Amino acid sequence: MNTATPALCRHCNRRPVGRPRGLCWVCYYEPGVRQLYPSESIFARRSFGNVYRAAPLPPSPTVAAPGSPEKVRILMERARAGVSLWHPRDAAFV
């Protein structure tokens, strides 16, 4: 006999949980509520350029060839600065 009570929504505390983040269907789709409860999934994207904000473009493109040590150094600098790793006009393989 299963006597466990279902978990209740973290936001309204009235309806049973039916969506991720511990929310019920109504609260999950209510504008702004989902952002109040960050994802606890190990698969959630937590880096720059994630679903909540796009990282700004780097100040300038690079002429370093893809895969070169210089390009790797530039990518590390961009990651440290919190900008997008890729610029649309970066050098490409020819």
Biopython code that builds the backbone (N, CA, C, O; Angstrom):
import numpy as np
from Bio.PDB.StructureBuilder import StructureBuilder

atoms = [
    (1, "MET", "N", (0.842, -1.163, 0.000)),
    (1, "MET", "CA", (0.000, 0.000, 0.000)),
    (1, "MET", "C", (0.897, 1.240, 0.000)),
    (1, "MET", "O", (1.776, 1.379, 0.851)),
    (2, "ASN", "N", (0.672, 2.126, -0.948)),
    (2, "ASN", "CA", (1.482, 3.324, -1.081)),
    (2, "ASN", "C", (0.748, 4.490, -0.419)),
    (2, "ASN", "O", (-0.304, 4.921, -0.892)),
    (3, "THR", "N", (1.307, 4.990, 0.669)),
    (3, "THR", "CA", (0.662, 6.086, 1.397)),
    (3, "THR", "C", (1.426, 7.387, 1.254)),
    (3, "THR", "O", (1.157, 8.349, 1.973)),
    (4, "ALA", "N", (2.388, 7.425, 0.322)),
    (4, "ALA", "CA", (3.181, 8.649, 0.131)),
    (4, "ALA", "C", (2.303, 9.739, -0.484)),
    (4, "ALA", "O", (1.530, 9.486, -1.408)),
    (5, "THR", "N", (2.435, 10.933, 0.039)),
    (5, "THR", "CA", (1.682, 12.059, -0.515)),
    (5, "THR", "C", (2.492, 12.672, -1.650)),
    (5, "THR", "O", (3.718, 12.745, -1.563)),
    (6, "PRO", "N", (1.830, 13.111, -2.706)),
    (6, "PRO", "CA", (2.576, 13.698, -3.823)),
    (6, "PRO", "C", (3.213, 15.027, -3.422)),
    (6, "PRO", "O", (2.678, 15.763, -2.593)),
    (7, "ALA", "N", (4.348, 15.315, -4.017)),
    (7, "ALA", "CA", (5.026, 16.588, -3.753)),
    (7, "ALA", "C", (4.187, 17.728, -4.306)),
    (7, "ALA", "O", (3.564, 17.604, -5.361)),
    (8, "LEU", "N", (4.179, 18.846, -3.578)),
    (8, "LEU", "CA", (3.412, 20.009, -4.005)),
    (8, "LEU", "C", (4.324, 21.016, -4.685)),
    (8, "LEU", "O", (5.532, 21.043, -4.452)),
    (9, "CYS", "N", (3.729, 21.833, -5.520)),
    (9, "CYS", "CA", (4.429, 22.869, -6.277)),
    (9, "CYS", "C", (5.213, 23.793, -5.339)),
    (9, "CYS", "O", (4.706, 24.203, -4.294)),
    (10, "ARG", "N", (6.450, 24.113, -5.720)),
    (10, "ARG", "CA", (7.292, 25.001, -4.913)),
    (10, "ARG", "C", (6.778, 26.433, -4.914)),
    (10, "ARG", "O", (7.078, 27.195, -3.995)),
    (11, "HIS", "N", (6.009, 26.813, -5.931)),
    (11, "HIS", "CA", (5.560, 28.194, -6.043)),
    (11, "HIS", "C", (4.209, 28.415, -5.363)),
    (11, "HIS", "O", (4.088, 29.269, -4.485)),
    (12, "CYS", "N", (3.196, 27.651, -5.765)),
    (12, "CYS", "CA", (1.851, 27.876, -5.216)),
    (12, "CYS", "C", (1.569, 27.003, -4.000)),
    (12, "CYS", "O", (0.689, 27.317, -3.197)),
    (13, "ASN", "N", (2.316, 25.905, -3.863)),
    (13, "ASN", "CA", (2.152, 24.984, -2.740)),
    (13, "ASN", "C", (0.733, 24.416, -2.647)),
    (13, "ASN", "O", (0.265, 24.078, -1.560)),
    (14, "ARG", "N", (0.049, 24.313, -3.799)),
    (14, "ARG", "CA", (-1.318, 23.786, -3.808)),
    (14, "ARG", "C", (-1.478, 22.566, -4.700)),
    (14, "ARG", "O", (-2.117, 21.591, -4.307)),
    (15, "ARG", "N", (-0.900, 22.612, -5.904)),
    (15, "ARG", "CA", (-1.102, 21.541, -6.874)),
    (15, "ARG", "C", (0.099, 20.598, -6.887)),
    (15, "ARG", "O", (1.198, 20.996, -6.500)),
    (16, "PRO", "N", (-0.096, 19.358, -7.325)),
    (16, "PRO", "CA", (1.026, 18.407, -7.382)),
    (16, "PRO", "C", (2.044, 18.810, -8.458)),
    (16, "PRO", "O", (1.697, 19.416, -9.472)),
    (17, "VAL", "N", (3.286, 18.461, -8.209)),
    (17, "VAL", "CA", (4.369, 18.749, -9.147)),
    (17, "VAL", "C", (4.138, 17.937, -10.418)),
    (17, "VAL", "O", (3.867, 16.738, -10.364)),
    (18, "GLY", "N", (4.248, 18.611, -11.562)),
    (18, "GLY", "CA", (4.077, 17.923, -12.831)),
    (18, "GLY", "C", (5.061, 18.397, -13.880)),
    (18, "GLY", "O", (5.036, 17.909, -15.010)),
    (19, "ARG", "N", (5.926, 19.335, -13.534)),
    (19, "ARG", "CA", (6.899, 19.886, -14.464)),
    (19, "ARG", "C", (8.258, 19.973, -13.762)),
    (19, "ARG", "O", (8.338, 19.831, -12.542)),
    (20, "PRO", "N", (9.319, 20.206, -14.530)),
    (20, "PRO", "CA", (10.633, 20.345, -13.900)),
    (20, "PRO", "C", (10.676, 21.517, -12.920)),
    (20, "PRO", "O", (9.771, 22.351, -12.891)),
    (21, "ARG", "N", (11.727, 21.567, -12.131)),
    (21, "ARG", "CA", (11.986, 22.608, -11.134)),
    (21, "ARG", "C", (11.024, 22.551, -9.961)),
    (21, "ARG", "O", (10.953, 23.494, -9.172)),
    (22, "GLY", "N", (10.288, 21.465, -9.836)),
    (22, "GLY", "CA", (9.369, 21.312, -8.715)),
    (22, "GLY", "C", (8.118, 22.161, -8.842)),
    (22, "GLY", "O", (7.527, 22.543, -7.832)),
    (23, "LEU", "N", (7.702, 22.461, -10.066)),
    (23, "LEU", "CA", (6.534, 23.310, -10.289)),
    (23, "LEU", "C", (5.368, 22.505, -10.866)),
    (23, "LEU", "O", (5.560, 21.467, -11.500)),
    (24, "CYS", "N", (4.161, 23.011, -10.630)),
    (24, "CYS", "CA", (2.977, 22.404, -11.243)),
    (24, "CYS", "C", (2.845, 22.937, -12.667)),
    (24, "CYS", "O", (3.570, 23.852, -13.056)),
    (25, "TRP", "N", (1.928, 22.373, -13.445)),
    (25, "TRP", "CA", (1.738, 22.798, -14.830)),
    (25, "TRP", "C", (1.372, 24.277, -14.913)),
    (25, "TRP", "O", (1.905, 24.989, -15.764)),
    (26, "VAL", "N", (0.495, 24.744, -14.071)),
    (26, "VAL", "CA", (0.028, 26.133, -14.138)),
    (26, "VAL", "C", (1.167, 27.102, -13.844)),
    (26, "VAL", "O", (1.376, 28.054, -14.596)),
    (27, "CYS", "N", (1.891, 26.874, -12.778)),
    (27, "CYS", "CA", (2.980, 27.787, -12.399)),
    (27, "CYS", "C", (4.137, 27.731, -13.387)),
    (27, "CYS", "O", (4.766, 28.754, -13.654)),
    (28, "TYR", "N", (4.429, 26.549, -13.935)),
    (28, "TYR", "CA", (5.538, 26.410, -14.866)),
    (28, "TYR", "C", (5.349, 27.287, -16.099)),
    (28, "TYR", "O", (6.315, 27.838, -16.628)),
    (29, "TYR", "N", (4.106, 27.414, -16.555)),
    (29, "TYR", "CA", (3.835, 28.195, -17.762)),
    (29, "TYR", "C", (3.380, 29.623, -17.471)),
    (29, "TYR", "O", (3.058, 30.365, -18.398)),
    (30, "GLU", "N", (3.348, 30.012, -16.216)),
    (30, "GLU", "CA", (3.026, 31.389, -15.847)),
    (30, "GLU", "C", (4.261, 32.260, -16.129)),
    (30, "GLU", "O", (5.354, 31.932, -15.668)),
    (31, "PRO", "N", (4.105, 33.366, -16.879)),
    (31, "PRO", "CA", (5.271, 34.193, -17.219)),
    (31, "PRO", "C", (6.055, 34.642, -15.981)),
    (31, "PRO", "O", (5.482, 35.160, -15.023)),
    (32, "GLY", "N", (7.364, 34.436, -16.021)),
    (32, "GLY", "CA", (8.250, 34.896, -14.956)),
    (32, "GLY", "C", (8.455, 33.931, -13.810)),
    (32, "GLY", "O", (9.439, 34.057, -13.080)),
    (33, "VAL", "N", (7.570, 32.978, -13.624)),
    (33, "VAL", "CA", (7.688, 32.067, -12.474)),
    (33, "VAL", "C", (8.852, 31.105, -12.669)),
    (33, "VAL", "O", (9.608, 30.863, -11.728)),
    (34, "ARG", "N", (9.014, 30.554, -13.863)),
    (34, "ARG", "CA", (10.068, 29.570, -14.123)),
    (34, "ARG", "C", (11.448, 30.135, -13.811)),
    (34, "ARG", "O", (12.314, 29.404, -13.330)),
    (35, "GLN", "N", (11.672, 31.417, -14.073)),
    (35, "GLN", "CA", (12.977, 32.015, -13.824)),
    (35, "GLN", "C", (13.275, 32.187, -12.333)),
    (35, "GLN", "O", (14.431, 32.376, -11.954)),
    (36, "LEU", "N", (12.260, 32.125, -11.499)),
    (36, "LEU", "CA", (12.478, 32.243, -10.053)),
    (36, "LEU", "C", (13.102, 30.988, -9.451)),
    (36, "LEU", "O", (13.675, 31.033, -8.362)),
    (37, "TYR", "N", (12.989, 29.866, -10.166)),
    (37, "TYR", "CA", (13.471, 28.589, -9.660)),
    (37, "TYR", "C", (14.471, 28.009, -10.657)),
    (37, "TYR", "O", (14.057, 27.410, -11.650)),
    (38, "PRO", "N", (15.768, 28.166, -10.423)),
    (38, "PRO", "CA", (16.767, 27.678, -11.375)),
    (38, "PRO", "C", (16.709, 26.160, -11.518)),
    (38, "PRO", "O", (16.309, 25.444, -10.600)),
    (39, "SER", "N", (17.114, 25.698, -12.678)),
    (39, "SER", "CA", (17.124, 24.266, -12.953)),
    (39, "SER", "C", (18.102, 23.555, -12.029)),
    (39, "SER", "O", (19.179, 24.069, -11.727)),
    (40, "GLU", "N", (17.718, 22.389, -11.597)),
    (40, "GLU", "CA", (18.591, 21.572, -10.751)),
    (40, "GLU", "C", (19.115, 20.378, -11.531)),
    (40, "GLU", "O", (19.769, 19.501, -10.967)),
    (41, "SER", "N", (18.832, 20.344, -12.815)),
    (41, "SER", "CA", (19.252, 19.238, -13.665)),
    (41, "SER", "C", (20.751, 19.272, -13.889)),
    (41, "SER", "O", (21.343, 20.343, -14.025)),
    (42, "ILE", "N", (21.366, 18.095, -13.928)),
    (42, "ILE", "CA", (22.797, 18.036, -14.216)),
    (42, "ILE", "C", (23.051, 18.322, -15.689)),
    (42, "ILE", "O", (24.195, 18.535, -16.088)),
    (43, "PHE", "N", (21.998, 18.329, -16.503)),
    (43, "PHE", "CA", (22.143, 18.577, -17.928)),
    (43, "PHE", "C", (21.849, 20.024, -18.302)),
    (43, "PHE", "O", (21.913, 20.382, -19.478)),
    (44, "ALA", "N", (21.529, 20.860, -17.319)),
    (44, "ALA", "CA", (21.202, 22.260, -17.594)),
    (44, "ALA", "C", (22.423, 22.985, -18.128)),
    (44, "ALA", "O", (23.550, 22.727, -17.707)),
    (45, "ARG", "N", (22.185, 23.893, -19.059)),
    (45, "ARG", "CA", (23.271, 24.683, -19.618)),
    (45, "ARG", "C", (23.578, 25.822, -18.660)),
    (45, "ARG", "O", (22.696, 26.617, -18.334)),
    (46, "ARG", "N", (24.830, 25.905, -18.205)),
    (46, "ARG", "CA", (25.188, 26.906, -17.207)),
    (46, "ARG", "C", (26.374, 27.762, -17.637)),
    (46, "ARG", "O", (27.061, 28.331, -16.788)),
    (47, "SER", "N", (26.625, 27.862, -18.936)),
    (47, "SER", "CA", (27.777, 28.632, -19.376)),
    (47, "SER", "C", (27.338, 29.873, -20.120)),
    (47, "SER", "O", (26.144, 30.127, -20.275)),
    (48, "PHE", "N", (28.316, 30.653, -20.585)),
    (48, "PHE", "CA", (27.998, 31.849, -21.350)),
    (48, "PHE", "C", (27.234, 31.460, -22.598)),
    (48, "PHE", "O", (27.472, 30.402, -23.182)),
    (49, "GLY", "N", (26.317, 32.320, -23.003)),
    (49, "GLY", "CA", (25.526, 32.047, -24.180)),
    (49, "GLY", "C", (24.416, 31.051, -23.912)),
    (49, "GLY", "O", (23.937, 30.400, -24.841)),
    (50, "ASN", "N", (23.999, 30.919, -22.668)),
    (50, "ASN", "CA", (22.947, 29.967, -22.353)),
    (50, "ASN", "C", (21.594, 30.520, -22.748)),
    (50, "ASN", "O", (21.509, 31.587, -23.357)),
    (51, "VAL", "N", (20.534, 29.804, -22.406)),
    (51, "VAL", "CA", (19.199, 30.194, -22.866)),
    (51, "VAL", "C", (18.706, 31.485, -22.238)),
    (51, "VAL", "O", (17.749, 32.068, -22.748)),
    (52, "TYR", "N", (19.301, 31.954, -21.174)),
    (52, "TYR", "CA", (18.793, 33.149, -20.508)),
    (52, "TYR", "C", (19.431, 34.440, -21.014)),
    (52, "TYR", "O", (18.812, 35.502, -20.944)),
    (53, "ARG", "N", (20.642, 34.363, -21.515)),
    (53, "ARG", "CA", (21.241, 35.563, -22.078)),
    (53, "ARG", "C", (22.303, 35.151, -23.079)),
    (53, "ARG", "O", (23.028, 34.179, -22.871)),
    (54, "ALA", "N", (22.387, 35.900, -24.165)),
    (54, "ALA", "CA", (23.409, 35.641, -25.167)),
    (54, "ALA", "C", (24.662, 36.436, -24.808)),
    (54, "ALA", "O", (24.575, 37.595, -24.402)),
    (55, "ALA", "N", (25.805, 35.816, -24.957)),
    (55, "ALA", "CA", (27.063, 36.502, -24.669)),
    (55, "ALA", "C", (27.331, 37.529, -25.768)),
    (55, "ALA", "O", (27.040, 37.270, -26.936)),
    (56, "PRO", "N", (27.882, 38.688, -25.411)),
    (56, "PRO", "CA", (28.191, 39.692, -26.431)),
    (56, "PRO", "C", (29.319, 39.223, -27.352)),
    (56, "PRO", "O", (30.146, 38.395, -26.974)),
    (57, "LEU", "N", (29.331, 39.769, -28.561)),
    (57, "LEU", "CA", (30.394, 39.434, -29.510)),
    (57, "LEU", "C", (31.738, 39.951, -29.014)),
    (57, "LEU", "O", (31.792, 40.955, -28.304)),
    (58, "PRO", "N", (32.819, 39.276, -29.379)),
    (58, "PRO", "CA", (34.143, 39.793, -29.054)),
    (58, "PRO", "C", (34.368, 41.125, -29.777)),
    (58, "PRO", "O", (33.730, 41.376, -30.800)),
    (59, "PRO", "N", (35.256, 41.978, -29.271)),
    (59, "PRO", "CA", (35.455, 43.290, -29.889)),
    (59, "PRO", "C", (35.951, 43.221, -31.332)),
    (59, "PRO", "O", (35.644, 44.108, -32.129)),
    (60, "SER", "N", (36.715, 42.183, -31.681)),
    (60, "SER", "CA", (37.230, 42.099, -33.051)),
    (60, "SER", "C", (37.418, 40.632, -33.448)),
    (60, "SER", "O", (37.604, 39.775, -32.584)),
    (61, "PRO", "N", (37.370, 40.344, -34.748)),
    (61, "PRO", "CA", (37.632, 38.979, -35.207)),
    (61, "PRO", "C", (39.127, 38.670, -35.133)),
    (61, "PRO", "O", (39.948, 39.565, -34.933)),
    (62, "THR", "N", (39.461, 37.411, -35.295)),
    (62, "THR", "CA", (40.863, 37.001, -35.275)),
    (62, "THR", "C", (41.248, 36.389, -36.619)),
    (62, "THR", "O", (40.417, 35.804, -37.314)),
    (63, "VAL", "N", (42.520, 36.534, -36.968)),
    (63, "VAL", "CA", (43.024, 35.933, -38.200)),
    (63, "VAL", "C", (43.726, 34.607, -37.905)),
    (63, "VAL", "O", (44.234, 33.958, -38.819)),
    (64, "ALA", "N", (43.755, 34.205, -36.646)),
    (64, "ALA", "CA", (44.405, 32.951, -36.266)),
    (64, "ALA", "C", (43.658, 31.781, -36.879)),
    (64, "ALA", "O", (42.427, 31.754, -36.887)),
    (65, "ALA", "N", (44.406, 30.816, -37.393)),
    (65, "ALA", "CA", (43.804, 29.643, -38.027)),
    (65, "ALA", "C", (43.116, 28.764, -36.989)),
    (65, "ALA", "O", (43.616, 28.611, -35.875)),
    (66, "PRO", "N", (41.980, 28.190, -37.345)),
    (66, "PRO", "CA", (41.288, 27.293, -36.426)),
    (66, "PRO", "C", (42.206, 26.140, -36.001)),
    (66, "PRO", "O", (42.873, 25.532, -36.838)),
    (67, "GLY", "N", (42.235, 25.849, -34.711)),
    (67, "GLY", "CA", (43.042, 24.762, -34.172)),
    (67, "GLY", "C", (44.476, 25.142, -33.851)),
    (67, "GLY", "O", (45.204, 24.337, -33.272)),
    (68, "SER", "N", (44.900, 26.341, -34.209)),
    (68, "SER", "CA", (46.276, 26.750, -33.936)),
    (68, "SER", "C", (46.421, 27.143, -32.472)),
    (68, "SER", "O", (45.433, 27.495, -31.827)),
    (69, "PRO", "N", (47.635, 27.088, -31.940)),
    (69, "PRO", "CA", (47.844, 27.506, -30.546)),
    (69, "PRO", "C", (47.407, 28.952, -30.305)),
    (69, "PRO", "O", (46.911, 29.282, -29.229)),
    (70, "GLU", "N", (47.593, 29.809, -31.307)),
    (70, "GLU", "CA", (47.169, 31.204, -31.162)),
    (70, "GLU", "C", (45.646, 31.300, -31.019)),
    (70, "GLU", "O", (45.145, 32.073, -30.202)),
    (71, "LYS", "N", (44.915, 30.515, -31.813)),
    (71, "LYS", "CA", (43.449, 30.528, -31.744)),
    (71, "LYS", "C", (42.978, 30.017, -30.379)),
    (71, "LYS", "O", (42.043, 30.570, -29.801)),
    (72, "VAL", "N", (43.613, 28.982, -29.870)),
    (72, "VAL", "CA", (43.257, 28.437, -28.556)),
    (72, "VAL", "C", (43.475, 29.494, -27.477)),
    (72, "VAL", "O", (42.642, 29.650, -26.584)),
    (73, "ARG", "N", (44.585, 30.216, -27.555)),
    (73, "ARG", "CA", (44.859, 31.286, -26.582)),
    (73, "ARG", "C", (43.788, 32.371, -26.666)),
    (73, "ARG", "O", (43.328, 32.868, -25.638)),
    (74, "ILE", "N", (43.391, 32.738, -27.870)),
    (74, "ILE", "CA", (42.358, 33.763, -28.053)),
    (74, "ILE", "C", (41.021, 33.277, -27.494)),
    (74, "ILE", "O", (40.294, 34.053, -26.875)),
    (75, "LEU", "N", (40.692, 32.005, -27.706)),
    (75, "LEU", "CA", (39.449, 31.455, -27.154)),
    (75, "LEU", "C", (39.458, 31.486, -25.625)),
    (75, "LEU", "O", (38.437, 31.770, -25.000)),
    (76, "MET", "N", (40.615, 31.195, -25.029)),
    (76, "MET", "CA", (40.725, 31.254, -23.568)),
    (76, "MET", "C", (40.533, 32.678, -23.064)),
    (76, "MET", "O", (39.877, 32.893, -22.045)),
    (77, "GLU", "N", (41.101, 33.655, -23.773)),
    (77, "GLU", "CA", (40.927, 35.057, -23.379)),
    (77, "GLU", "C", (39.469, 35.491, -23.503)),
    (77, "GLU", "O", (38.947, 36.203, -22.644)),
    (78, "ARG", "N", (38.818, 35.053, -24.581)),
    (78, "ARG", "CA", (37.410, 35.402, -24.764)),
    (78, "ARG", "C", (36.543, 34.790, -23.658)),
    (78, "ARG", "O", (35.644, 35.448, -23.135)),
    (79, "ALA", "N", (36.813, 33.542, -23.308)),
    (79, "ALA", "CA", (36.042, 32.895, -22.236)),
    (79, "ALA", "C", (36.259, 33.627, -20.912)),
    (79, "ALA", "O", (35.306, 33.847, -20.165)),
    (80, "ARG", "N", (37.490, 34.003, -20.620)),
    (80, "ARG", "CA", (37.805, 34.732, -19.387)),
    (80, "ARG", "C", (37.095, 36.087, -19.353)),
    (80, "ARG", "O", (36.677, 36.547, -18.291)),
    (81, "ALA", "N", (36.961, 36.727, -20.529)),
    (81, "ALA", "CA", (36.330, 38.047, -20.610)),
    (81, "ALA", "C", (34.801, 37.961, -20.609)),
    (81, "ALA", "O", (34.127, 38.981, -20.461)),
    (82, "GLY", "N", (34.250, 36.761, -20.771)),
    (82, "GLY", "CA", (32.797, 36.600, -20.744)),
    (82, "GLY", "C", (32.107, 36.980, -22.042)),
    (82, "GLY", "O", (30.916, 37.290, -22.047)),
    (83, "VAL", "N", (32.848, 36.958, -23.144)),
    (83, "VAL", "CA", (32.243, 37.241, -24.445)),
    (83, "VAL", "C", (32.089, 35.936, -25.218)),
    (83, "VAL", "O", (32.617, 34.899, -24.815)),
    (84, "SER", "N", (31.366, 35.997, -26.324)),
    (84, "SER", "CA", (31.175, 34.818, -27.160)),
    (84, "SER", "C", (32.532, 34.306, -27.632)),
    (84, "SER", "O", (33.438, 35.095, -27.898)),
    (85, "LEU", "N", (32.670, 33.003, -27.735)),
    (85, "LEU", "CA", (33.935, 32.440, -28.186)),
    (85, "LEU", "C", (34.145, 32.669, -29.673)),
    (85, "LEU", "O", (35.286, 32.721, -30.133)),
    (86, "TRP", "N", (33.075, 32.805, -30.427)),
    (86, "TRP", "CA", (33.181, 32.877, -31.882)),
    (86, "TRP", "C", (32.694, 34.227, -32.397)),
    (86, "TRP", "O", (31.657, 34.734, -31.968)),
    (87, "HIS", "N", (33.450, 34.793, -33.310)),
    (87, "HIS", "CA", (33.056, 36.017, -34.000)),
    (87, "HIS", "C", (32.670, 35.608, -35.432)),
    (87, "HIS", "O", (33.347, 34.761, -36.015)),
    (88, "PRO", "N", (31.619, 36.173, -36.011)),
    (88, "PRO", "CA", (31.214, 35.760, -37.358)),
    (88, "PRO", "C", (32.298, 35.948, -38.422)),
    (88, "PRO", "O", (32.280, 35.271, -39.449)),
    (89, "ARG", "N", (33.232, 36.857, -38.183)),
    (89, "ARG", "CA", (34.271, 37.109, -39.180)),
    (89, "ARG", "C", (35.622, 36.517, -38.779)),
    (89, "ARG", "O", (36.648, 36.926, -39.324)),
    (90, "ASP", "N", (35.651, 35.565, -37.841)),
    (90, "ASP", "CA", (36.898, 34.872, -37.507)),
    (90, "ASP", "C", (37.397, 34.130, -38.739)),
    (90, "ASP", "O", (36.616, 33.765, -39.618)),
    (91, "ALA", "N", (38.722, 33.910, -38.791)),
    (91, "ALA", "CA", (39.319, 33.163, -39.897)),
    (91, "ALA", "C", (38.737, 31.760, -39.930)),
    (91, "ALA", "O", (38.395, 31.185, -38.897)),
    (92, "ALA", "N", (38.633, 31.223, -41.138)),
    (92, "ALA", "CA", (38.079, 29.873, -41.316)),
    (92, "ALA", "C", (39.046, 29.056, -42.160)),
    (92, "ALA", "O", (39.959, 29.606, -42.775)),
    (93, "PHE", "N", (38.843, 27.737, -42.188)),
    (93, "PHE", "CA", (39.646, 26.890, -43.070)),
    (93, "PHE", "C", (39.330, 27.268, -44.511)),
    (93, "PHE", "O", (38.190, 27.605, -44.831)),
    (94, "VAL", "N", (40.307, 27.213, -45.356)),
    (94, "VAL", "CA", (40.072, 27.574, -46.765)),
    (94, "VAL", "C", (40.218, 26.368, -47.638)),
    (94, "VAL", "O", (40.059, 26.463, -48.855)),
]
sb = StructureBuilder()
sb.init_structure("model")
sb.init_model(0)
sb.init_chain("A")
sb.init_seg("    ")
for serial, (resi, resn, name, xyz) in enumerate(atoms, 1):
    if name == "N":
        sb.init_residue(resn, " ", resi, " ")
    sb.init_atom(name, np.array(xyz, "f"), 0.0, 1.0, " ", f" {name:<3s}", serial, name[0])
structure = sb.get_structure()
